[in-house]
Amino acid sequence: MKIKIIEKTHELDLQDALNDFIESQHPNIQSLHYQVAMTSHNGELEYSFSCLIVYLS
């Protein structure tokens, strides 16, 4: 069993990265865990979109 963590600052970038990983590696995915984090820096909101993929190689 292996894990892969992908993190991006925009949800569409995360979507593209996930699709690229799936198309190139053809993993046997056991589960996906999606998370959004939001922070404030100098009065501006910053987002972090991430996905933990648990898969069999």
N, CA, C and O atoms as a MOPAC input file, in Angstrom:
PM7 MOZYME 1SCF
protein

 N      0.84100 1    -1.16100 1     0.00000 1
 C      0.00000 1     0.00000 1     0.00000 1
 C      0.89600 1     1.23600 1     0.00000 1
 O      1.92500 1     1.27000 1     0.67400 1
 N      0.49200 1     2.24500 1    -0.76200 1
 C      1.24400 1     3.49000 1    -0.85000 1
 C      0.28900 1     4.66300 1    -0.67500 1
 O     -0.93100 1     4.51900 1    -0.76600 1
 N      0.88300 1     5.84000 1    -0.42100 1
 C      0.08400 1     7.06200 1    -0.36600 1
 C      0.71500 1     8.10500 1    -1.27900 1
 O      1.91600 1     8.07800 1    -1.54600 1
 N     -0.11300 1     9.01200 1    -1.74400 1
 C      0.32500 1    10.15300 1    -2.53800 1
 C     -0.44000 1    11.36200 1    -2.02900 1
 O     -1.66200 1    11.31000 1    -1.88500 1
 N      0.26700 1    12.44600 1    -1.75700 1
 C     -0.37000 1    13.68900 1    -1.33500 1
 C     -0.12400 1    14.72300 1    -2.41700 1
 O      1.01100 1    14.95300 1    -2.83300 1
 N     -1.20000 1    15.34000 1    -2.86200 1
 C     -1.11200 1    16.39700 1    -3.86600 1
 C     -1.74500 1    17.63800 1    -3.25800 1
 O     -2.84800 1    17.57600 1    -2.71600 1
 N     -1.03500 1    18.78600 1    -3.35000 1
 C     -1.53200 1    20.04300 1    -2.78200 1
 C     -1.38400 1    21.13600 1    -3.82100 1
 O     -0.35100 1    21.25100 1    -4.48100 1
 N     -2.42800 1    21.93500 1    -3.95700 1
 C     -2.43200 1    23.06500 1    -4.89200 1
 C     -3.16000 1    24.23600 1    -4.25200 1
 O     -3.90100 1    24.06700 1    -3.28400 1
 N     -2.93900 1    25.42500 1    -4.80400 1
 C     -3.60000 1    26.61600 1    -4.26300 1
 C     -4.90600 1    26.93600 1    -4.98000 1
 O     -5.60400 1    27.87400 1    -4.59500 1
 N     -5.24400 1    26.18100 1    -6.00400 1
 C     -6.50400 1    26.37700 1    -6.71700 1
 C     -7.13300 1    25.02000 1    -6.97400 1
 O     -6.43800 1    24.06900 1    -7.33100 1
 N     -8.44200 1    24.92500 1    -6.79400 1
 C     -9.11000 1    23.62500 1    -6.91100 1
 C     -9.00300 1    23.02100 1    -8.30300 1
 O     -8.93300 1    21.79800 1    -8.42600 1
 N     -8.98600 1    23.83000 1    -9.35300 1
 C     -8.86400 1    23.28200 1   -10.70600 1
 C     -7.45900 1    22.74200 1   -10.97100 1
 O     -7.29500 1    21.78900 1   -11.73100 1
 N     -6.43900 1    23.35000 1   -10.34400 1
 C     -5.08000 1    22.81900 1   -10.44900 1
 C     -4.98300 1    21.45900 1    -9.76000 1
 O     -4.29900 1    20.55800 1   -10.24600 1
 N     -5.67000 1    21.31700 1    -8.62600 1
 C     -5.68800 1    20.02800 1    -7.93700 1
 C     -6.38400 1    18.98500 1    -8.80000 1
 O     -5.92100 1    17.85000 1    -8.90800 1
 N     -7.47800 1    19.36800 1    -9.40100 1
 C     -8.20600 1    18.45100 1   -10.28200 1
 C     -7.30600 1    17.97600 1   -11.42400 1
 O     -7.27600 1    16.78300 1   -11.72700 1
 N     -6.58300 1    18.88100 1   -12.05200 1
 C     -5.67700 1    18.51200 1   -13.14100 1
 C     -4.56200 1    17.59400 1   -12.65300 1
 O     -4.22400 1    16.61600 1   -13.32100 1
 N     -3.99100 1    17.90400 1   -11.49400 1
 C     -2.91300 1    17.07300 1   -10.94800 1
 C     -3.40900 1    15.67200 1   -10.59900 1
 O     -2.70100 1    14.69100 1   -10.82600 1
 N     -4.61100 1    15.57300 1   -10.05300 1
 C     -5.17700 1    14.25900 1    -9.73800 1
 C     -5.41300 1    13.45700 1   -11.00900 1
 O     -5.07900 1    12.27400 1   -11.07700 1
 N     -5.99000 1    14.10400 1   -12.01700 1
 C     -6.23000 1    13.40500 1   -13.28800 1
 C     -4.92100 1    12.96400 1   -13.92800 1
 O     -4.84600 1    11.85800 1   -14.46400 1
 N     -3.88200 1    13.80700 1   -13.88500 1
 C     -2.58100 1    13.43200 1   -14.43300 1
 C     -1.99800 1    12.22900 1   -13.70400 1
 O     -1.47000 1    11.31600 1   -14.33700 1
 N     -2.09200 1    12.22200 1   -12.36800 1
 C     -1.57700 1    11.09600 1   -11.58500 1
 C     -2.31600 1     9.80500 1   -11.93900 1
 O     -1.69100 1     8.76400 1   -12.14200 1
 N     -3.62500 1     9.87200 1   -12.01100 1
 C     -4.42900 1     8.68400 1   -12.31100 1
 C     -4.13800 1     8.16600 1   -13.72000 1
 O     -3.99200 1     6.96000 1   -13.92000 1
 N     -4.05500 1     9.07500 1   -14.69700 1
 C     -3.79700 1     8.65800 1   -16.07200 1
 C     -2.39400 1     8.08600 1   -16.25600 1
 O     -2.21500 1     7.14100 1   -17.02500 1
 N     -1.40100 1     8.63700 1   -15.56900 1
 C     -0.02300 1     8.18100 1   -15.77000 1
 C      0.33300 1     6.94700 1   -14.94600 1
 O      1.11800 1     6.11300 1   -15.39800 1
 N     -0.23400 1     6.81400 1   -13.73600 1
 C      0.15400 1     5.73200 1   -12.83900 1
 C     -0.84300 1     4.56600 1   -12.80900 1
 O     -0.48500 1     3.45800 1   -12.40900 1
 N     -2.06600 1     4.80500 1   -13.22200 1
 C     -3.12600 1     3.78600 1   -13.16600 1
 C     -3.17600 1     3.08900 1   -11.80600 1
 O     -3.13400 1     1.86000 1   -11.74200 1
 N     -3.26600 1     3.85500 1   -10.72400 1
 C     -3.24100 1     3.24900 1    -9.38100 1
 C     -4.55000 1     2.52700 1    -9.06300 1
 O     -5.61500 1     2.87200 1    -9.57400 1
 N     -4.43700 1     1.53300 1    -8.21800 1
 C     -5.60800 1     0.83100 1    -7.70100 1
 C     -6.01300 1     1.58300 1    -6.42500 1
 O     -5.57800 1     1.23600 1    -5.32700 1
 N     -6.84200 1     2.60300 1    -6.58400 1
 C     -7.17300 1     3.51600 1    -5.48900 1
 C     -8.07100 1     2.84300 1    -4.46400 1
 O     -9.10600 1     2.26400 1    -4.79600 1
 N     -7.64500 1     2.93500 1    -3.20800 1
 C     -8.41700 1     2.39400 1    -2.09200 1
 C     -9.28700 1     3.47200 1    -1.46400 1
 O    -10.42200 1     3.21100 1    -1.06600 1
 N     -8.73900 1     4.70700 1    -1.37700 1
 C     -9.52200 1     5.81400 1    -0.82600 1
 C     -8.88400 1     7.14200 1    -1.20500 1
 O     -7.68800 1     7.23100 1    -1.48200 1
 N     -9.72900 1     8.17100 1    -1.20700 1
 C     -9.30700 1     9.54300 1    -1.44300 1
 C     -9.79500 1    10.39100 1    -0.27400 1
 O    -10.93300 1    10.24100 1     0.17100 1
 N     -8.94600 1    11.27100 1     0.21900 1
 C     -9.31600 1    12.16900 1     1.31500 1
 C     -9.00100 1    13.58400 1     0.86100 1
 O     -7.84200 1    13.91900 1     0.61600 1
 N    -10.02500 1    14.41100 1     0.74900 1
 C     -9.91300 1    15.75900 1     0.22800 1
 C    -10.01500 1    16.75000 1     1.37400 1
 O    -10.80800 1    16.56400 1     2.29700 1
 N     -9.20200 1    17.81500 1     1.31300 1
 C     -9.20900 1    18.80800 1     2.38900 1
 C     -8.96400 1    20.20600 1     1.83400 1
 O     -8.21600 1    20.38700 1     0.87300 1
 N     -9.60200 1    21.17800 1     2.45100 1
 C     -9.38600 1    22.58500 1     2.11300 1
 C     -8.96400 1    23.31400 1     3.38400 1
 O     -9.60400 1    23.18700 1     4.42800 1
 N     -7.87900 1    24.07900 1     3.28200 1
 C     -7.42400 1    24.90800 1     4.39900 1
 C     -7.43000 1    26.36000 1     3.93800 1
 O     -7.13700 1    26.66700 1     2.78300 1
 N     -7.77000 1    27.23800 1     4.86600 1
 C     -7.82200 1    28.65900 1     4.55100 1
 C     -7.06200 1    29.41900 1     5.63000 1
 O     -7.27100 1    29.20200 1     6.82300 1
 N     -6.17800 1    30.31100 1     5.19700 1
 C     -5.43800 1    31.15500 1     6.12800 1
 C     -5.52200 1    32.60100 1     5.66600 1
 O     -5.86100 1    32.88600 1     4.51700 1
 N     -5.21300 1    33.49100 1     6.56600 1
 C     -5.18800 1    34.91100 1     6.23400 1
 C     -3.76000 1    35.40700 1     6.36100 1
 O     -3.10600 1    35.20100 1     7.38300 1
 N     -3.28400 1    36.06400 1     5.30900 1
 C     -1.92700 1    36.59700 1     5.29600 1
 C     -1.98000 1    38.03300 1     4.80100 1
 O     -2.35800 1    38.28400 1     3.65700 1
 N     -1.60600 1    38.96700 1     5.65000 1
 C     -1.66000 1    40.40000 1     5.31300 1
 C     -3.05500 1    40.82200 1     4.84800 1
 O     -3.18900 1    41.63000 1     3.92800 1
 N     -4.07700 1    40.28100 1     5.47700 1
 C     -5.44300 1    40.65000 1     5.15800 1
 C     -6.02400 1    39.95500 1     3.94200 1
 O     -7.17300 1    40.21500 1     3.58300 1
 N     -5.26000 1    39.07400 1     3.29300 1
 C     -5.75400 1    38.34200 1     2.12700 1
 C     -5.92000 1    36.86900 1     2.48000 1
 O     -5.08500 1    36.28600 1     3.17100 1
 N     -7.00200 1    36.28000 1     2.00100 1
 C     -7.24100 1    34.85500 1     2.23300 1
 C     -6.39300 1    34.02800 1     1.27700 1
 O     -6.28400 1    34.34500 1     0.09300 1
 N     -5.79900 1    32.97200 1     1.80100 1
 C     -5.03500 1    32.02700 1     0.99800 1
 C     -5.62300 1    30.64300 1     1.21200 1
 O     -5.90700 1    30.24500 1     2.34100 1
 N     -5.80000 1    29.92100 1     0.12900 1
 C     -6.40100 1    28.59500 1     0.18100 1
 C     -5.36500 1    27.53100 1    -0.14600 1
 O     -4.41300 1    27.77500 1    -0.88700 1
 N     -5.56700 1    26.35500 1     0.41800 1
 C     -4.76500 1    25.18200 1     0.11000 1
 C     -5.72500 1    24.01200 1    -0.08500 1
 O     -6.44700 1    23.62700 1     0.83600 1
 N     -5.72500 1    23.45800 1    -1.28300 1
 C     -6.57000 1    22.31200 1    -1.61300 1
 C     -5.66000 1    21.09500 1    -1.70700 1
 O     -4.67200 1    21.11000 1    -2.44100 1
 N     -5.99100 1    20.04500 1    -0.96800 1
 C     -5.12800 1    18.86900 1    -0.98200 1
 C     -5.94200 1    17.58300 1    -1.03300 1
 O     -7.12200 1    17.53700 1    -0.68400 1
 N     -5.25100 1    16.54500 1    -1.48400 1
 C     -5.87500 1    15.23100 1    -1.57600 1
 C     -4.84300 1    14.17800 1    -1.17900 1
 O     -3.71800 1    14.16800 1    -1.67800 1
 N     -5.24600 1    13.30600 1    -0.28400 1
 C     -4.44100 1    12.15200 1     0.10500 1
 C     -5.03800 1    10.94700 1    -0.62400 1
 O     -6.22200 1    10.64300 1    -0.48200 1
 N     -4.20300 1    10.27600 1    -1.39900 1
 C     -4.64200 1     9.09900 1    -2.15400 1
 C     -3.98500 1     7.87000 1    -1.54600 1
 O     -2.76000 1     7.80900 1    -1.44400 1
 N     -4.76800 1     6.91400 1    -1.15200 1
 C     -4.26900 1     5.62500 1    -0.66100 1
 C     -4.50500 1     4.62500 1    -1.78900 1
 O     -5.63100 1     4.45200 1    -2.25600 1
 N     -3.42000 1     3.96700 1    -2.22100 1
 C     -3.54800 1     3.07100 1    -3.36500 1
 C     -2.61000 1     1.87500 1    -3.25500 1
 O     -1.66600 1     1.86700 1    -2.46400 1
 N     -2.89500 1     0.87900 1    -4.06000 1
 C     -2.04800 1    -0.29700 1    -4.16700 1
 C     -1.20500 1    -0.13600 1    -5.42500 1
 O     -1.70400 1     0.31000 1    -6.45800 1
 N      0.07400 1    -0.49800 1    -5.33900 1
 C      0.94700 1    -0.34800 1    -6.50800 1
 C      0.92700 1    -1.58900 1    -7.36900 1
 O      1.60500 1    -1.64000 1    -8.39500 1

